[in-house]
Every structure is written in C-alpha cells, then in structure tokens.
C-alpha cells in the first residue's frame, strides 16, 4: 500500500510540475502624480500644483522655477487628470457642436471655421451629426448637456428648431449660437448669411445680362433659407417690372440627403423643358441643384451659357471646377462658423467674469462670383 501511495504522490507531483502556470496579469504603469513631479523637481507639491494647473498664484512664481517644474513633468511624462480638474473647477473646456448633415459640403466648410476658432480658444469641440432628424437632435442635445459642455454651436437650417427645442436650449442656461437660422431671441445668438441680398444679386446679374424669361428652382419649403431668398427675388422683380412666370417656377422636394439635390435639379429642369415655356436663364436654389440643371440642359442639347445661363448659390468647392465653371453666390461659410464659435467663447468668458452677455444676431454679406455659366443674351 505504501508503494502505491508513493507512486500516486509522485505522479501528482509530476502532473503539478507540468501544469501550465496561470497567465500573469499585466499591470498598468502607475500614473505620474504631482508628488512624483515634486520629488523630481525639488519643489513642494503645492508649488508644482500651482504651476501645472496654471492657477492664479502662478504669476508670482519665478520663471526659472516654472521651467524646472515643466521640465520634470515632461521627463516623467506627466499628464493632468482633466476629469478631476473639471470636477474641481466645474469647467469642461468643451463646446457641443451640432450639425444637420456632415456629408453636406456647406456643413464641411462651416465646421472648419468653427473648429479653427475653438482651437484658437483652447476649447475642445464635441461633434454630433443629427442627420436632419428632430428626435436625434433632441437626444444629442440631452447627451451634450449631461456632459456639461460650456457652450453650444448649432448648424441647423432645417426647421425642426421650433419654439420647444429653443426653450430646451434656453433652460440649459449655456451660451448658444445657431448658424443658418434667423432668430429673434434675447438669449440665443445666431449667424446667418443675408439670403435675400444674395438672391437679389443673382437675379440682378441675370437681368443685367438681358435675361427676362428666367426659370427658378426654389428650395424646399421646410428649409429656412428658402423664404428669404424668394423674398429677395420678388423684391428685385418688382423694382424691374420683371414677370415671374408661374410655369417657370418649380420647388425642390423635401430631402434629408444633400446630394439628392443634384438629381432633383436634373429632374426639375427636365420638367421645365417639357412644359415648352421658353427660358434663357435658370436660377437654382443651390450649387448642387445648378449642377443637375446644367446636366439636364446638356442632355436636351441646350448649351450653357450660349443658349441658357445658369446661376447657383453657396460656392461649394466643385463650383469652380465644374464645366462650365459655375456662376454663383458665395456664402462666407468658414467665416460664419468662426463667428458663431467666437460668439459662444466670448459669452463663456463673460459668464466666468460674472458679466451678462447679450445674444448677438449677425447677418453676413454674400458675394456674387461670376464665372462661365452665365452670358449676355444675344
């Protein structure tokens, strides 16, 4: 029996010795603390904290001391705990940015201006794309407010910004600027282009070239830019006794896809041609619609601009590269984005100084860009 016990003991010992060792847990290196920087630099933790957090007392600390502390922090790879800092200071240094559709070339340029202005002011943008959906807008707004953003910049020219949504933003009591919607609000700022002035400039250009039979592709009815642009057209038409022929006016359908306006411009221009009501110029709601119109005219054998002039609105990047290069009304999109972000940052800074920042409503001037797609009537 002893022999059997001895054998089984040896077997168990042998099996145990060949049993694979459990995988060791990898431990994350401990984060470098202010105390570590203090030990490396030779200064107290209090002094190091003042320097690294750029506290108000930092201005009383000699530059040589600051340099030694910064050098020690760099050598150790110290990074501040921004979450803890934001809890202490009740600041996030973030601004929520909400756009209606990031695939829209208009949004891309406005966003560039916003981002540059926020970067220069040391604010981190938190970007959301609401896809032109009211429910998504409301949900993202709630999420941004939960994350304690210090301000909001909203690029939303679709008309889901009704009184209830604006009331929700006002309740948040944080600085907000909206790009693309004209507001009459004492608490929410806005930045828009002067759509009526831009439309007047476009029609004035066609009129000066001798065009009187002009077709119009208007914007979707739910789009906030549509009404002021058409108002500008009607005002100029009255001044010049220009007849706006109802059979030469069509409307873009509602769409959540910015690139559908190319196809819609194509189809609506075909519809205008089928009405057999002659026209020598076409004014499109935006550049993408104008591109579709030019394609439809070419397919019908109508040469642009020799037989029909075409003008757009926006001046997106492809406008100068299209054939023929598109005459259009340029919106200062980057400047609009930068202006909105700057308004919000200045309002944030004012609130930190316990000053009252009034809402600012800025209307920016568009420019007529004459290229190859318009020509004098022969």
Long-range contacts (C-beta under 8 A, 24 or more apart in sequence): 31-79, 31-81, 32-73, 32-76, 32-77, 32-78, 32-79, 33-78, 34-78, 36-76, 36-78, 37-69, 37-72, 37-73, 37-76, 37-78, 40-72, 40-75, 40-76, 41-68, 41-69, 41-71, 41-72, 41-73, 42-68, 43-68, 43-69, 48-73, 52-78, 52-80, 53-80, 53-85, 86-148, 90-148, 91-150, 92-147, 92-148, 92-149, 92-150, 93-122, 93-123, 93-124, 93-150, 94-123, 94-124, 94-125, 94-126, 94-147, 94-148, 94-149, 94-150, 95-123, 95-124, 95-125, 95-126, 95-149, 95-150, 95-151, 95-152, 95-153, 95-341, 95-344, 95-345, 95-348, 96-125, 96-126, 96-128, 96-141, 96-144, 96-145, 96-147, 96-149, 96-151, 96-152, 96-153, 97-125, 97-126, 97-127, 97-128, 97-152, 97-153, 97-154, 97-155, 98-128, 98-130, 98-137, 98-140, 98-141, 98-144, 98-152, 98-153, 98-154, 98-155, 98-156, 99-127, 99-128, 99-129, 99-130, 99-155, 99-156, 100-129, 100-130, 100-131, 100-132, 100-155, 100-156, 100-157, 100-158, 101-129, 101-131, 101-132, 101-256, 101-257, 101-258, 102-127, 102-129, 103-257, 103-258, 103-259, 104-258, 105-258, 105-288, 105-314, 105-316, 105-317, 105-318, 106-258, 106-286, 106-314, 106-316, 106-331, 106-333, 107-155, 109-316, 109-333, 109-334, 109-337, 110-155, 110-179, 110-180, 110-333, 110-334, 110-336, 110-337, 111-155, 111-337, 112-334, 112-337, 113-333, 113-334, 113-335, 113-336, 113-337, 113-338, 113-339, 113-341, 114-153, 114-155, 114-337, 114-338, 114-340, 114-341, 115-337, 115-341, 116-334, 116-338, 117-337, 117-338, 117-339, 117-341, 117-342, 117-345, 118-341, 118-345, 121-341, 121-342, 121-345, 123-150, 123-151, 123-345, 125-153, 130-156, 131-256, 132-158, 132-160, 132-256, 133-256, 134-160, 134-165, 137-165, 138-165, 138-168, 141-165, 141-168, 141-169, 145-172, 145-174, 149-174, 150-174, 150-175, 150-348, 151-175, 151-176, 151-177, 151-344, 151-345, 151-347, 151-348, 152-176, 152-177, 152-344, 153-177, 153-178, 153-179, 153-337, 153-340, 153-341, 153-344, 154-178, 154-179, 155-179, 155-180, 155-337, 155-340, 156-180, 156-181, 157-181, 157-223, 157-224, 157-225, 158-222, 158-223, 158-224, 159-222, 159-223, 159-224, 175-343, 175-344, 175-347, 175-348, 175-351, 175-357, 176-344, 177-340, 177-341, 177-343, 177-344, 177-360, 178-340, 179-336, 179-337, 179-340, 180-224, 180-225, 181-224, 182-224, 182-228, 182-361, 182-363, 183-359, 183-361, 184-361, 185-359, 186-358, 186-359, 187-359, 188-359, 189-340, 189-343, 189-344, 189-347, 189-359, 189-360, 189-361, 189-362, 190-359, 190-360, 190-361, 190-362, 191-336, 191-339, 191-340, 191-343, 191-362, 191-364, 192-336, 192-362, 192-363, 192-364, 193-331, 193-332, 193-336, 193-363, 193-364, 193-365, 193-366, 194-363, 194-364, 194-365, 194-366, 195-225, 195-228, 195-229, 195-232, 195-366, 196-228, 196-229, 196-231, 196-232, 196-235, 197-232, 197-365, 197-366, 198-229, 198-232, 198-313, 198-329, 198-331, 198-366, 198-368, 199-228, 199-229, 199-230, 199-231, 199-232, 199-233, 199-236, 199-283, 199-313, 199-329, 200-232, 200-233, 200-235, 200-236, 201-329, 201-366, 201-368, 202-283, 202-311, 202-313, 202-328, 202-329, 202-368, 203-232, 203-233, 203-236, 203-237, 203-242, 203-283, 204-236, 205-311, 205-327, 205-368, 205-370, 205-374, 206-281, 206-283, 206-309, 206-311, 206-374, 207-236, 207-240, 207-242, 209-281, 209-309, 209-374, 209-375, 209-376, 209-377, 210-376, 210-377, 211-280, 211-281, 211-309, 211-377, 212-242, 212-243, 212-280, 213-245, 213-248, 213-278, 213-279, 213-280, 213-281, 214-242, 214-248, 214-279, 214-280, 214-281, 214-282, 214-283, 215-248, 215-249, 215-250, 215-269, 215-272, 215-279, 215-281, 215-282, 215-283, 216-244, 216-248, 216-249, 216-250, 216-282, 216-283, 217-250, 217-251, 217-252, 217-265, 217-268, 217-269, 217-282, 217-283, 217-284, 217-285, 217-289, 217-293, 218-249, 218-250, 218-251, 218-252, 218-285, 219-251, 219-252, 219-285, 219-286, 220-251, 220-252, 220-253, 220-254, 220-255, 221-251, 221-254, 222-254, 225-285, 226-285, 229-285, 229-313, 233-283, 245-277, 247-275, 247-277, 248-272, 248-275, 248-277, 248-279, 252-285, 252-289, 258-288, 259-288, 261-285, 261-286, 261-288, 261-289, 261-292, 262-288, 262-289, 262-291, 262-292, 262-295, 263-292, 264-289, 264-292, 265-289, 265-290, 265-291, 265-292, 265-293, 265-295, 265-296, 266-292, 266-293, 266-295, 266-296, 267-292, 267-296, 268-292, 268-293, 269-293, 269-296, 269-297, 270-296, 270-299, 270-300, 273-297, 273-300, 273-302, 279-308, 280-307, 280-308, 280-309, 280-377, 281-308, 281-309, 281-310, 281-311, 281-374, 281-377, 282-308, 282-309, 282-310, 282-311, 283-311, 284-310, 284-311, 284-312, 284-313, 285-313, 286-312, 286-313, 286-314, 287-312, 287-313, 287-314, 287-315, 287-316, 287-318, 287-319, 287-326, 287-328, 288-316, 290-326, 290-328, 290-373, 291-318, 291-322, 291-326, 294-322, 294-324, 294-326, 294-373, 304-373, 305-372, 305-373, 305-374, 305-375, 306-375, 309-373, 309-374, 309-375, 309-377, 310-373, 310-374, 311-373, 311-374, 315-369, 319-369, 319-371, 320-371, 322-373, 324-371, 324-372, 324-373, 325-371, 325-372, 325-373, 326-371, 326-372, 326-373, 327-368, 327-369, 327-370, 327-371, 327-372, 327-373, 327-374, 328-369, 328-371, 329-366, 329-367, 329-368, 329-369, 330-366, 330-367, 330-368, 330-369, 331-364, 331-366, 332-364, 332-365, 332-366, 332-367, 335-364, 336-364, 339-364
